[in-house]
Amino acid sequence: MAMMKAVVLPEAFGGVGPLTVTEIERPQPGDVQVLIKVHAASVNPVDYKMASGKYPAVKQSVLPIVLGRDISGTVVSCGPQVTGLHAGDEVYAMLDRGHGGFAEYVALNADLCVPKPAKLDHVAAAAVPLAGITAWQGLFDHGQLISGQRVLIHGGAGGVGHFAIQFAKERGANVSTTGSAQDKDFVRLLGADQAVDYKSDRFEEVVHDVDLVFDLVAGETQERSWNVLKDGGTLISTLGKPSEARALEHHARATGYMAQPNASELAEIGQLIVAGKVKPYIEATFPLEAAGAALQRLEQRHTQGKIVLEVSA
Ligand SMILES: NC(=O)c1ccc[n+]([C@@H]2O[C@H](COP(=O)([O-])OP(=O)(O)OC[C@H]3O[C@@H](n4cnc5c(N)ncnc54)[C@H](OP(=O)(O)O)[C@@H]3O)[C@@H](O)[C@H]2O)c1
């Protein structure tokens, strides 16, 4: 039986501290699946939320599972019904829950795989799928942002936010964003027109008449955001459904959403990367063995862009 290294969330939620690499059986691709040799996998807040039992969609009864929702790697073999992909193809993908990417190999549905943009190495490519797709779906599918509109992005320097700023600018929007003081230069580099330090300034005093608030922070940041919306504006959050009563007061459309894997959107993001219009920023890389430390860093301290695990050469 072929084995592989993987970061497994065991039978009980214990946070990221105890996570280690263990040897488990290498998966086999199903009829419509491909087996990928994973070169790099990025970490996301969902991973530390899952590890601590704070992610409602993953209950203790489904454990153990391999963590990780983003991969970049090479196709090793294809199930009998797979067309259009071949051994040796370099691909990247956002994984469904339960197909963990913090592993040397992953089997996933072929239709989730997208050719890796040639100009990115695997580390940079692995930073893109979940954060990029989340930003895309929040701004465009749910937020319906169009050229000439004004958007406020809360948490613009993080994994999702740093893509959202670039996508919104590329779409022709005027972009304001909130973040830490040390991120001001970074978000300006990404294209933000206005950067507000959320620790020293109140964004509602300097940002007005916004068509769309894209909320990656929630809590009182979301609550204070109603006041910056244009009458009839839109508030989209990655962190639960905003108050319907407050939305009604402001004649606003407001929704929360869970990002879904979407290969055609990832391919569109890839085209922007190839065209030089969007770039993933990697703050740090860790070896697979240090997945727990990588997640601890994401959870406990300020990150600019993304943190990526180097899995195999
Ligand atoms: N629903 C979904 O499908 C979905 C998908 C992806 C992500 N999410 C959620 O969306 C959130 C963002 O994800 P991410 O990957 O971008 O996380 P991340 O990489 O950890 O980035 C979070 C960013 O928010 C900033 N921040 C923290 N408090 C803030 C505040 N009060 N005002 C403005 N900025 C603030 C942080 O800066 P400092 O550290 O300097 O404070 C950091 O730059 C997470 O909670 C994640 O779980 C949901």
The ligand as an SDF file (V2000), in Angstrom:
LIG
                    3D

 48 52  0  0  0  0  0  0  0  0999 V2000
  -17.1740   32.7340    3.7580 N   0  0  0  0  0  0  0  0  0  0  0  0
  -16.1220   32.2840    3.0860 C   0  0  0  0  0  0  0  0  0  0  0  0
  -16.2640   31.4790    2.1570 O   0  0  0  0  0  0  0  0  0  0  0  0
  -14.7340   32.7680    3.4500 C   0  0  0  0  0  0  0  0  0  0  0  0
  -13.6740   32.5640    2.5520 C   0  0  0  0  0  0  0  0  0  0  0  0
  -12.4220   33.0960    2.8910 C   0  0  0  0  0  0  0  0  0  0  0  0
  -12.2480   33.7820    4.0840 C   0  0  0  0  0  0  0  0  0  0  0  0
  -13.2900   33.9130    4.9460 N   0  0  0  0  0  0  0  0  0  0  0  0
  -13.1250   34.6540    6.2030 C   0  0  0  0  0  0  0  0  0  0  0  0
  -12.8150   36.0080    5.8580 O   0  0  0  0  0  0  0  0  0  0  0  0
  -11.8830   36.5410    6.8030 C   0  0  0  0  0  0  0  0  0  0  0  0
  -10.6590   37.0930    6.0510 C   0  0  0  0  0  0  0  0  0  0  0  0
   -9.9640   36.0070    5.4460 O   0  0  0  0  0  0  0  0  0  0  0  0
   -8.4420   36.2100    5.0030 P   0  0  0  0  0  0  0  0  0  0  0  0
   -7.9810   34.9360    4.4190 O   0  0  0  0  0  0  0  0  0  0  0  0
   -8.3010   37.4570    4.2150 O   0  0  0  0  0  0  0  0  0  0  0  0
   -7.7560   36.4310    6.4490 O   0  0  0  0  0  0  0  0  0  0  0  0
   -6.3150   37.0390    6.8210 P   0  0  0  0  0  0  0  0  0  0  0  0
   -5.3450   36.7240    5.7250 O   0  0  0  0  0  0  0  0  0  0  0  0
   -6.0280   36.6180    8.2140 O   0  0  0  0  0  0  0  0  0  0  0  0
   -6.5390   38.6430    6.7520 O   0  0  0  0  0  0  0  0  0  0  0  0
   -7.3180   39.3350    7.6670 C   0  0  0  0  0  0  0  0  0  0  0  0
   -6.9290   40.8060    7.5560 C   0  0  0  0  0  0  0  0  0  0  0  0
   -7.8740   41.5950    8.2970 O   0  0  0  0  0  0  0  0  0  0  0  0
   -7.1610   42.6030    8.9870 C   0  0  0  0  0  0  0  0  0  0  0  0
   -7.9710   43.0630   10.1060 N   0  0  0  0  0  0  0  0  0  0  0  0
   -8.1760   42.4820   11.3070 C   0  0  0  0  0  0  0  0  0  0  0  0
   -9.0340   43.2260   12.0440 N   0  0  0  0  0  0  0  0  0  0  0  0
   -9.3790   44.2830   11.2780 C   0  0  0  0  0  0  0  0  0  0  0  0
  -10.2340   45.4040   11.4640 C   0  0  0  0  0  0  0  0  0  0  0  0
  -10.9180   45.5860   12.5950 N   0  0  0  0  0  0  0  0  0  0  0  0
  -10.3670   46.2960   10.4430 N   0  0  0  0  0  0  0  0  0  0  0  0
   -9.7100   46.1350    9.2820 C   0  0  0  0  0  0  0  0  0  0  0  0
   -8.8690   45.0920    9.0470 N   0  0  0  0  0  0  0  0  0  0  0  0
   -8.7130   44.1840   10.0320 C   0  0  0  0  0  0  0  0  0  0  0  0
   -5.8730   41.9250    9.3910 C   0  0  0  0  0  0  0  0  0  0  0  0
   -4.8820   42.8940    9.6720 O   0  0  0  0  0  0  0  0  0  0  0  0
   -4.0990   42.9420   11.0990 P   0  0  0  0  0  0  0  0  0  0  0  0
   -3.6820   41.5070   11.3590 O   0  0  0  0  0  0  0  0  0  0  0  0
   -2.9860   43.8630   10.8720 O   0  0  0  0  0  0  0  0  0  0  0  0
   -5.0880   43.4190   12.1230 O   0  0  0  0  0  0  0  0  0  0  0  0
   -5.5550   41.1250    8.1180 C   0  0  0  0  0  0  0  0  0  0  0  0
   -4.8360   41.9150    7.1930 O   0  0  0  0  0  0  0  0  0  0  0  0
  -11.5330   35.3930    7.7700 C   0  0  0  0  0  0  0  0  0  0  0  0
  -12.3030   35.5230    8.9460 O   0  0  0  0  0  0  0  0  0  0  0  0
  -11.9400   34.1470    7.0170 C   0  0  0  0  0  0  0  0  0  0  0  0
  -12.2950   33.0740    7.8610 O   0  0  0  0  0  0  0  0  0  0  0  0
  -14.5280   33.4250    4.6710 C   0  0  0  0  0  0  0  0  0  0  0  0
  1  2  1  0
  2  3  2  0
  2  4  1  0
  4  5  1  0
  4 48  2  0
  5  6  2  0
  6  7  1  0
  7  8  2  0
  8  9  1  0
  8 48  1  0
  9 10  1  0
  9 46  1  0
 10 11  1  0
 11 12  1  0
 11 44  1  0
 12 13  1  0
 13 14  1  0
 14 15  2  0
 14 16  1  0
 14 17  1  0
 17 18  1  0
 18 19  2  0
 18 20  1  0
 18 21  1  0
 21 22  1  0
 22 23  1  0
 23 24  1  0
 23 42  1  0
 24 25  1  0
 25 26  1  0
 25 36  1  0
 26 27  1  0
 26 35  1  0
 27 28  2  0
 28 29  1  0
 29 30  1  0
 29 35  2  0
 30 31  1  0
 30 32  2  0
 32 33  1  0
 33 34  2  0
 34 35  1  0
 36 37  1  0
 36 42  1  0
 37 38  1  0
 38 39  2  0
 38 40  1  0
 38 41  1  0
 42 43  1  0
 44 45  1  0
 44 46  1  0
 46 47  1  0
M  CHG  2   8   1  16  -1
M  END
$$$$
